[in-house]
Structures are given as C-alpha cells and as structure tokens.
C-alpha cells in the first residue's frame, strides 16, 4: 500500500478527464467557483478545504489545501486548529453512532 499514493499524481489531476474533457472542464469550473471570494474569504475556504481533506482522509487534498492555505495567508497554527476541528467533528460523529449500538443492545436485552 505504500506505493498507492504517488506525489506525482496531484499535478496530473486533470489527466483524469482525458476521455471526457467536457466533464472535467465542468468540474474545474465548479471547483474553482467554490473557492472564489464571497461571503467567506479565500483563506477561510482554504482552511475549510484543509479540514475536510483531513476528515475524508484524502492525501492529495491534504497536500493541495495545505499549500492553498499557506498561499492564502494562513499559518500552521491556524491550519492545525482547522485540522483539530475536523478531528473533533469526526470523533463526535463516531461517538453519536454509538447510540446505534446501544439501541441494538437494548433490543436484544429486552
């Protein structure tokens, strides 16, 4: 599995659209539009992206949004806080699903 993630793949991301460039172009148009300044700054959106990248555990996204966060003016302290927010949300989601296990146990125990 050590060879599964290849640093050289990230710069080649657009290659996935070689057989359906029209779909890749639409994806990139939408993706880039989501990162434009709006109610949230580019920096805030990059930090959100970094946090989500960690929550979904995408190494390519982590690399891309770590760089984007720095370019948008974030520092490692802010990036670390964003990562901790994602971790706590994911941890909370794991814990709340524990209620499902308790319900299953309660059904069997009755």
GIGIVEN-V985517 format. One line per field, one symbol per residue. burial: 1 if it has 9 or more other ideal C-beta (glycine too) atoms within 8 Angstrom, else 0. Layout:
# GIGIVEN-V985517
burial = ???
This chain:
# GIGIVEN-V985517
burial = 00000000110000001000000110110000001000000110111111111110000111111101110101000110011011101100000000000000000000
